[in-house]
Amino acid sequence: MKNEGAQSIIPVPPEKAVRIAQKMISEARKDAPTERQRGFVVKFKTWEEHESWHAAHRPR
């Protein structure tokens, strides 16, 4: 959604502001429908533990 022109001097009622915000959020989700995966940290005491974990969680 692109806003052009001068801002209105009259404040927007809260109900209209909520509708505008919901429309903007839905349009943003159309561009990026999937959520970003969260990162994670895995710690290992030995390289052998790391290698066995990595082999078990390798993408297929």
C-alpha positions as CSV (number, residue, x, y, z in Angstrom):
1,M,0.0,0.0,0.0
2,K,1.4,3.4,-1.0
3,N,0.5,6.6,0.8
4,E,0.7,9.7,-1.2
5,G,-0.2,13.3,-0.5
6,A,-0.3,15.4,2.6
7,Q,-1.4,14.0,5.9
8,S,-4.9,14.8,7.1
9,I,-5.2,17.4,9.8
10,I,-8.2,15.5,11.3
11,P,-7.0,12.5,13.3
12,V,-8.1,9.0,12.2
13,P,-10.7,7.3,14.5
14,P,-9.3,4.2,16.3
15,E,-11.6,1.8,14.4
16,K,-10.4,3.1,11.0
17,A,-6.8,3.0,12.2
18,V,-7.2,-0.7,13.2
19,R,-8.7,-1.5,9.7
20,I,-5.8,0.3,8.0
21,A,-3.3,-1.6,10.1
22,Q,-4.9,-5.0,9.4
23,K,-4.9,-4.3,5.7
24,M,-1.3,-3.3,5.7
25,I,-0.4,-6.5,7.7
26,S,-2.3,-8.7,5.3
27,E,-0.6,-7.2,2.3
28,A,2.8,-7.6,4.0
29,R,2.0,-11.3,4.6
30,K,1.2,-11.8,0.9
31,D,4.8,-10.7,0.1
32,A,6.3,-13.0,2.7
33,P,3.7,-15.8,3.5
34,T,6.1,-18.0,5.5
35,E,7.7,-16.9,8.7
36,R,11.4,-16.9,9.1
37,Q,12.9,-19.9,10.9
38,R,14.4,-19.1,14.2
39,G,18.1,-19.9,14.7
40,F,19.3,-22.1,17.5
41,V,22.6,-23.1,19.2
42,V,23.7,-26.6,19.9
43,K,26.8,-27.2,22.0
44,F,28.9,-30.3,22.0
45,K,31.7,-31.5,24.3
46,T,33.5,-33.6,21.6
47,W,33.7,-33.6,17.8
48,E,32.2,-37.1,17.8
49,E,29.0,-35.8,19.5
50,H,28.9,-33.1,16.9
51,E,29.3,-35.5,14.0
52,S,26.7,-37.9,15.3
53,W,24.2,-35.1,15.8
54,H,24.9,-33.6,12.4
55,A,24.5,-37.0,10.7
56,A,21.1,-37.4,12.5
57,H,19.8,-34.0,11.6
58,R,21.1,-33.7,8.0
59,P,18.4,-32.5,5.6
60,R,17.1,-35.4,3.5
